[in-house]
Amino acid sequence: MAIIPTLTLNDGNTIPQLGYGVFKVAPAETERLVLDAFEAGYRHIDTAAIYGNEAGVGAAIAASGIPRDELFITTKLWNDRQAGDAPLAAIDESLEKLGLDHVDLYLVHWPAPDNGNYVNAWEKLIDIRESGRTRSIGVSNHLPEHLDRIIAATGVTPAVDQIELHPAYQQREVTDYAAAHGIKIESWGPLGQGKYPLFDEQPVAAAAAAHGKTPAQVVLRWHLEEGEIVFPKSSSLTRMRENIDILDFELTPEEHAAITALERDGRVSAHPSEVH
């Protein structure tokens, strides 16, 4: 089985740099696909309350027989649970569905700034971490202005920020902020969600041919070399295995730079100010 590299978070915990994401995985299919991911060698699973498939992830964990300390499980707080003490109830509901007494990482899913509750949500995540129900805490889709507010209010810096990131949309303002504050970046939609012809881009196709890899493997390798945490989603065991088979080659500096140069402010999903 591949030895997946880990990164050390700003709280001292470690996180596998490559995992399996279950965004848009049907609840009825989740147990089977997560078990396939375990078979392929993944030990880091990324889910969320809003995905509706935490119970399937939990069923796969229970059926796998894999020791808990070998797994890294992430879930997320949805926007309508940010106010008051709702985050405390939300984590308990997620843990019950997952069949766990703690997760490894709990995230505020979106800042939902028009709702005005994301600072409160962050304060409650700190309480949740202190209670032992999660080992690490972080955020998703937070921009520098959101990060500034929660850090100023609490003195606690998120361990990660999970953001849309792929070669056409690299969010350098966010990644530069994260690097300056010791926040690790998790890339969602790392292959652009199939919404533009990323695999046909000349630097991607050329690197794939040069290394005998698929274009997807080249792009995922680029993410790892950028120092990002990435969890591609696939419903195919063969593709899961391909996605994890990216540890036996390196892009040349020229290949890496050419993929980085594909940036064109090409967001393919919602802006954080628009999700509530």
VEXDREN-2710 file (C-alpha; in Angstrom, 1 decimal):
% VEXDREN-2710
k/r/px/py/pz
1/MET/0.0/0.0/0.0
2/ALA/1.2/3.5/-0.8
3/ILE/2.7/5.5/2.0
4/ILE/0.9/8.8/1.8
5/PRO/2.8/11.8/2.9
6/THR/1.6/13.8/5.9
7/LEU/1.7/17.5/6.8
8/THR/2.0/18.9/10.3
9/LEU/-0.7/21.3/11.2
10/ASN/-0.2/24.5/13.3
11/ASP/-1.7/22.6/16.3
12/GLY/0.9/19.9/16.1
13/ASN/-1.4/17.2/14.6
14/THR/-0.6/15.6/11.3
15/ILE/-2.9/15.1/8.3
16/PRO/-2.5/12.8/5.3
17/GLN/-1.9/15.0/2.2
18/LEU/-4.1/12.8/0.0
19/GLY/-7.6/11.6/0.8
20/TYR/-10.9/10.6/-0.6
21/GLY/-13.8/13.1/-0.8
22/VAL/-17.5/12.1/-0.8
23/PHE/-19.0/15.3/-2.1
24/LYS/-22.1/14.4/-4.2
25/VAL/-21.7/10.7/-3.4
26/ALA/-25.2/9.3/-3.0
27/PRO/-26.0/8.1/0.6
28/ALA/-26.9/4.7/-0.7
29/GLU/-23.5/4.4/-2.4
30/THR/-21.3/5.9/0.3
31/GLU/-20.5/2.8/2.3
32/ARG/-19.4/0.8/-0.8
33/LEU/-17.3/3.6/-2.2
34/VAL/-15.6/4.4/1.0
35/LEU/-14.8/0.7/1.5
36/ASP/-13.4/0.8/-2.1
37/ALA/-11.3/3.8/-1.1
38/PHE/-10.0/2.0/1.9
39/GLU/-9.1/-0.9/-0.3
40/ALA/-7.2/1.4/-2.6
41/GLY/-5.2/2.7/0.3
42/TYR/-6.9/5.9/1.4
43/ARG/-7.1/6.6/5.1
44/HIS/-8.3/10.2/5.0
45/ILE/-12.0/10.7/4.3
46/ASP/-13.6/14.1/3.8
47/THR/-17.4/14.4/4.3
48/ALA/-19.8/17.1/5.6
49/ALA/-23.2/17.3/7.3
50/ILE/-24.8/18.9/4.2
51/TYR/-23.6/16.0/2.0
52/GLY/-26.1/13.7/3.7
53/ASN/-23.8/10.7/3.7
54/GLU/-22.0/10.8/7.1
55/ALA/-23.9/7.6/8.1
56/GLY/-22.5/5.8/5.0
57/VAL/-19.0/6.9/5.9
58/GLY/-19.6/5.7/9.5
59/ALA/-20.9/2.3/8.2
60/ALA/-17.8/1.9/6.1
61/ILE/-15.5/2.8/9.0
62/ALA/-17.3/0.1/11.1
63/ALA/-17.2/-2.5/8.4
64/SER/-13.5/-1.9/7.5
65/GLY/-11.9/-3.1/10.7
66/ILE/-9.3/-0.5/10.3
67/PRO/-8.0/0.8/13.6
68/ARG/-9.4/4.2/14.4
69/ASP/-6.0/5.7/14.9
70/GLU/-5.1/4.8/11.3
71/LEU/-7.9/7.0/9.9
72/PHE/-8.3/10.7/9.5
73/ILE/-12.0/11.8/9.3
74/THR/-13.2/15.3/8.5
75/THR/-16.7/16.7/8.6
76/LYS/-18.1/20.1/8.4
77/LEU/-20.6/22.5/10.1
78/TRP/-23.4/23.7/7.8
79/ASN/-24.4/27.3/7.5
80/ASP/-27.8/27.0/9.2
81/ARG/-26.1/25.6/12.4
82/GLN/-23.7/28.5/13.1
83/ALA/-25.7/30.6/15.5
84/GLY/-25.8/30.3/19.3
85/ASP/-25.1/26.8/20.6
86/ALA/-26.2/25.1/17.4
87/PRO/-22.7/24.0/16.5
88/LEU/-22.5/22.0/19.7
89/ALA/-25.6/20.0/18.8
90/ALA/-24.4/19.7/15.2
91/ILE/-21.1/18.0/16.0
92/ASP/-22.9/15.5/18.3
93/GLU/-25.3/14.7/15.4
94/SER/-22.4/14.2/13.0
95/LEU/-20.5/12.0/15.5
96/GLU/-23.6/9.8/16.0
97/LYS/-24.0/9.3/12.2
98/LEU/-20.3/8.6/11.9
99/GLY/-20.3/6.2/14.8
100/LEU/-17.3/8.0/16.3
101/ASP/-16.5/9.7/19.6
102/HIS/-14.4/12.3/17.8
103/VAL/-13.4/13.5/14.3
104/ASP/-9.9/14.5/13.3
105/LEU/-10.9/17.7/11.7
106/TYR/-14.0/19.8/12.0
107/LEU/-14.6/22.7/9.6
108/VAL/-16.9/25.7/9.4
109/HIS/-18.2/24.9/5.9
110/TRP/-18.8/28.5/4.6
111/PRO/-18.5/31.9/6.2
112/ALA/-22.0/32.8/5.0
113/PRO/-21.2/36.4/5.9
114/ASP/-24.8/37.8/5.4
115/ASN/-25.9/35.5/8.2
116/GLY/-23.4/37.2/10.6
117/ASN/-22.7/34.0/12.6
118/TYR/-19.3/32.7/11.4
119/VAL/-17.3/34.3/14.3
120/ASN/-19.7/32.6/16.8
121/ALA/-19.3/29.3/14.9
122/TRP/-15.5/29.6/15.2
123/GLU/-15.8/30.3/18.9
124/LYS/-17.9/27.1/19.3
125/LEU/-15.5/25.1/17.3
126/ILE/-12.8/26.0/19.8
127/ASP/-15.1/24.8/22.5
128/ILE/-15.7/21.5/20.6
129/ARG/-11.9/21.0/20.2
130/GLU/-11.4/21.6/23.9
131/SER/-14.1/19.0/24.7
132/GLY/-12.2/16.4/22.7
133/ARG/-14.9/15.9/20.0
134/THR/-12.4/16.9/17.4
135/ARG/-8.6/16.9/17.3
136/SER/-8.2/19.9/15.0
137/ILE/-10.4/22.7/13.7
138/GLY/-10.4/24.7/10.6
139/VAL/-12.6/26.5/8.0
140/SER/-13.6/26.1/4.4
141/ASN/-14.2/28.8/1.8
142/HIS/-12.9/31.6/4.1
143/LEU/-11.3/34.6/2.5
144/PRO/-8.6/36.8/4.3
145/GLU/-11.2/39.2/5.6
146/HIS/-13.1/36.3/7.3
147/LEU/-9.9/34.8/8.6
148/ASP/-8.8/38.2/10.0
149/ARG/-12.1/38.5/11.9
150/ILE/-12.1/35.0/13.5
151/ILE/-8.4/35.2/14.5
152/ALA/-8.8/38.7/16.0
153/ALA/-11.9/37.6/17.9
154/THR/-10.4/34.5/19.4
155/GLY/-6.6/34.5/19.0
156/VAL/-7.0/31.0/17.5
157/THR/-5.8/30.4/13.9
158/PRO/-7.5/27.7/11.8
159/ALA/-5.4/24.7/11.1
160/VAL/-6.7/24.5/7.5
161/ASP/-8.7/26.5/5.0
162/GLN/-10.4/24.2/2.4
163/ILE/-11.0/26.2/-0.8
164/GLU/-11.7/25.8/-4.5
165/LEU/-8.3/25.4/-6.1
166/HIS/-7.2/24.0/-9.4
167/PRO/-4.7/25.2/-12.1
168/ALA/-7.1/27.8/-13.6
169/TYR/-8.0/29.2/-10.2
170/GLN/-5.3/29.3/-7.6
171/GLN/-6.6/31.9/-5.1
172/ARG/-3.1/33.3/-4.5
173/GLU/-4.4/36.0/-2.1
174/VAL/-5.8/33.2/0.1
175/THR/-2.9/30.9/-0.2
176/ASP/-0.4/33.7/0.5
177/TYR/-2.4/34.6/3.6
178/ALA/-2.5/31.0/4.7
179/ALA/1.3/30.6/4.3
180/ALA/1.9/33.7/6.3
181/HIS/-0.3/32.5/9.2
182/GLY/0.6/28.8/9.2
183/ILE/-2.7/27.6/7.7
184/LYS/-2.6/24.6/5.5
185/ILE/-4.6/24.7/2.3
186/GLU/-7.0/21.9/1.3
187/SER/-8.0/22.0/-2.4
188/TRP/-11.5/21.1/-3.3
189/GLY/-12.5/20.6/-7.0
190/PRO/-8.7/19.9/-7.6
191/LEU/-9.4/18.8/-11.2
192/GLY/-11.8/21.7/-11.9
193/GLN/-14.9/19.6/-11.5
194/GLY/-14.7/18.8/-15.2
195/LYS/-16.0/22.3/-16.0
196/TYR/-13.2/23.2/-18.4
197/PRO/-10.9/21.1/-20.5
198/LEU/-8.0/21.0/-18.0
199/PHE/-6.7/17.7/-19.3
200/ASP/-6.3/19.1/-22.8
201/GLU/-4.1/22.0/-21.6
202/GLN/-0.7/21.6/-23.3
203/PRO/1.4/21.6/-20.1
204/VAL/-0.8/19.0/-18.5
205/ALA/-0.9/16.7/-21.5
206/ALA/2.8/17.1/-22.2
207/ALA/3.8/16.2/-18.6
208/ALA/1.4/13.2/-18.6
209/ALA/3.1/11.9/-21.8
210/ALA/6.6/12.5/-20.4
211/HIS/5.9/10.6/-17.2
212/GLY/3.6/7.9/-18.5
213/LYS/0.8/9.2/-16.2
214/THR/-2.7/10.3/-16.8
215/PRO/-3.5/14.1/-16.9
216/ALA/-5.4/13.7/-13.7
217/GLN/-2.4/12.2/-12.0
218/VAL/-0.2/15.1/-13.2
219/VAL/-2.6/17.7/-11.8
220/LEU/-2.9/15.9/-8.5
221/ARG/0.9/15.6/-8.3
222/TRP/1.1/19.4/-8.9
223/HIS/-1.2/20.0/-5.9
224/LEU/1.0/17.8/-3.7
225/GLU/4.1/19.7/-4.8
226/GLU/2.3/23.0/-4.1
227/GLY/2.0/21.7/-0.5
228/GLU/-1.8/21.3/-0.6
229/ILE/-4.0/18.6/0.8
230/VAL/-6.2/17.1/-1.8
231/PHE/-9.0/14.5/-1.9
232/PRO/-10.3/13.7/-5.4
233/LYS/-13.7/12.1/-5.7
234/SER/-14.3/9.1/-7.9
235/SER/-16.9/6.3/-8.1
236/SER/-14.5/3.9/-9.8
237/LEU/-12.1/1.7/-7.9
238/THR/-9.7/1.8/-10.8
239/ARG/-9.7/5.6/-10.8
240/MET/-9.3/5.7/-7.1
241/ARG/-6.2/3.6/-7.5
242/GLU/-4.9/5.9/-10.2
243/ASN/-5.5/9.0/-8.1
244/ILE/-3.4/7.6/-5.3
245/ASP/-0.6/6.4/-7.7
246/ILE/1.1/9.8/-7.8
247/LEU/3.9/9.3/-5.4
248/ASP/6.5/7.6/-7.7
249/PHE/7.3/10.6/-9.9
250/GLU/8.0/14.3/-9.7
251/LEU/7.2/17.1/-12.1
252/THR/10.3/18.9/-13.4
253/PRO/10.5/22.6/-12.3
254/GLU/9.6/23.6/-15.8
255/GLU/6.6/21.3/-15.9
256/HIS/5.4/22.5/-12.6
257/ALA/5.8/26.2/-13.5
258/ALA/3.9/25.7/-16.8
259/ILE/0.9/24.2/-15.0
260/THR/1.0/27.0/-12.5
261/ALA/1.0/29.5/-15.4
262/LEU/-2.5/28.2/-16.4
263/GLU/-4.0/30.5/-13.7
264/ARG/-6.7/32.7/-15.3
265/ASP/-9.1/33.5/-12.4
266/GLY/-11.2/30.6/-13.6
267/ARG/-13.5/30.0/-10.6
268/VAL/-16.1/27.3/-11.5
269/SER/-18.2/27.3/-8.3
270/ALA/-19.8/29.8/-6.0
271/HIS/-18.1/32.8/-4.4
272/PRO/-18.0/32.7/-0.6
273/SER/-19.9/35.9/-0.4
274/GLU/-22.8/34.3/-2.3
275/VAL/-23.4/31.2/-0.2
276/HIS/-25.6/31.5/2.8
END
